[in-house]
Amino acid sequence: MEILLESTSNMLMVGIVNIVVNSSMDENTFVKVNSSVAMIDFVNYMEMFNKCLELEAELIKQHNMVQKDTYNRLSKRFSKLEQHCISLEIAMQLKKEIFQKNNTSVNQTKPSFDHLFELKCLKAELQSKDITIEKLKANIKRLNKTSTTNNVIKDIDEIETINIELEHRVTKLIAENEHLKQTYKQLYDSIKRSHVRPKEHVKSLVN
């Protein structure tokens, strides 16, 4: 940009000097040019031209600063969402392990058809969450590869779009996580009651 502006300035200076010289030496038109007035006008023009160049350079600088600030702000926001997704992935892994333990316990106590149906639903929910998390990780990895200084504007738009998608998905995962916790609790209470009833029945028979 600076090389282009400097080249343009030099071309204008050469053109103006040629006009002044040619008009002063043209024998056909016999136009007499006041060299001092022409020089003053030329100097004034160049001062205005240089001020325009300085103003344009300042505008470019300010524009780049705004882009950089916006990019940094969105990058920080993206990093927070990335950490949140990682935390959710860890939490879901822990719940999956708990689910597997509960599944083993339920199999040992010969669960009813309703219990088996609930377990299948929970397993499907876990698989759906795993798929969602993998998609989030793929988007994060792809964005990290494509983020360069040469396409800052494109990255900003892409980060903004992915941030919005991540916020919706995180909100959905949190809601599903709460639902899963309630379902685990209900299933645990149901299994616990199924253990207590046979013991009470045996005690009543003994008494």
N, C-alpha and C positions, 0 to 999 in steps of 0.2 A: 504493500500500500504506500509506504513512504517513498519507494523508488519511483512508483508511478506518478505520485504528486510532484516529486522533484523534476521528473522528465517533462511533465506538463508545464511546470513553471518555466523551465528553460526554453521550451518551444514558444511560449507566449512572449518571453523577453526578446528572442530572436526575431519573431514576427513584427513586434512593435518597432524595434530598431530599424528593420528593413523598410517599414512604412514611412518612418521619419526621413530616412536617407533618400529613398526613392522620390518622395514628394518634394524634397529640397533640391534634387538634381534633375528633375524632369524638365527638359528644355521645351517640350511641346506645349505644356500647360502654363509655363512661366509663373507657377505659383511660388510665392516666396513664403517660406515658413519661418516663423520666429523660433529659433533653436532653443532659446532660454525658456519660452513658454512650453514648448513641446517637452523639454526635459523635466520641467516641474510637473506637468501632467503625467509624464511617465513615472516619475518617482512616487507621486500620489497613488497612481494605479497600483504600483508594485507594493506599496504599503498596505493598501486595502486587500490586495491579493494574498499577501503573507498573513494578514489577520484572518482571512477566510481559511487558509490552510491550518493555522493554529486552532481555530474554532473547530474545524472538522476533525483534527487529531484529538482534541479534547472530547468531542462527542463520541468518537470511536473508543477512547479510553473508558469513558463513563459507561458506555454500552457493554464493554467487556467485563467491567467490574460488576454490573448488575447480573450478567449471565453467570459469573463465577459465584456470586453470593447465592443465587437461586440454585445452582448446581450443588453447592456445599450443603445448603439447607435440606434439599431433597435427598442427598446422599446420607446425611445423618438420620433422617426419618426412615430411609430404607434400611439402614443398619439396625435400627431399633426393631423394626418389624422382622428382620432376619433373625435377630436374637430371640424374639418372641416365638417365632416358628420353631426354632431349635428347642426352646423350653417346652413347647407343646408336644414336640416329637418325643422328648424324653419322658414327659408325663404320660403320653399314650403308651409308650413302651412299658412303663411300670404297671399301668392298668392292664395291659395285655398279659403280663406275667401273673398278676393277681387273678385275672380271668381264667388263665390256664390252671392255676391251683384250685380255684373254685370249681372249675369244670371237672377236675380229677376227683374232688371231694363229692360232687354231685353224682358222678358215675358210680362211685363206691356205695352210695346210699340208694341206688336205683331210682332216679328221679321219674316223676310222672311225665305224661305227654306234654303238659303245659310248660313244665320246666325245660324240657328239651327244645320246645319251640322258642322259648325265651333265649336259650343259649345260642341257637342258630341266628336269631335276630341280632344278638350282641356281637357275634362273630362277624356278621355282615357289616355292622357298623364299624367295627375295628378295621376291617379290610378297606372300607370306603375312606376312613381317615388316613390310612397308610397311603392310599393312592393320592389323596389331596396333598399330603405332605411331600410326596415325591415330586408332584407337579410344581409345588412351591420351590423345592430345592433346585429343580431343573431351570425354572425361570430365573432364580438368583444366580445360578452358575452361568447361564447364557448372558445375563446382563453384565456380569463382571467381566466377561470376555470382550463384549462389544463397547464398553465404556472407555473412550479415548478422547484426547483433547481436540481431535479433528472433527468429531461429531457431537459436540457438547449439547447443541440444541436438540438433536434427535434423542440423545440419552435422557435429557430432562423430560421430554414428553413421554418417553418409554417408562422412565422411573415413576412418573406421576401416575400413569395408567396402572402399572404393576402395584404401586402402593395402595391405590384404591381397591384393586382386586384382593390384595393381601389383607386389608382391613376388613373387607366383607368375609373373607374366608376365616380369618382369626375369630371374628365375632361368631360365625357359625360353629367353629370348632369348640369355642368356649361353651356355647349353648348345648351342643351335643355331649360335651364332657360332663356338664351338670346332669343331663338326662341319664347318661351312663352311670354316674355315681348313684343316682336315685334307683335305677334299675338294679344295680349291684346290691344295694341295701335291701330292697324288697325281696330279691332272690335269697339273700342271706337269711333274712327274717323268716321267709317261708321254709327254708331248709331247717332252720333251727326249730321251728314249730313242729315240723314233721318228725324230728328226733325226740321231742318232748312228749308227744302224744303216745307213742308206744310205751315209753317208760311209765307214764301215768296209768295206762291201761294195765300193765303188768302189776303195778302196785295195787290197783283196785282189785285185781283177781286174787292177789296174795292175801289182802285184808278180808 
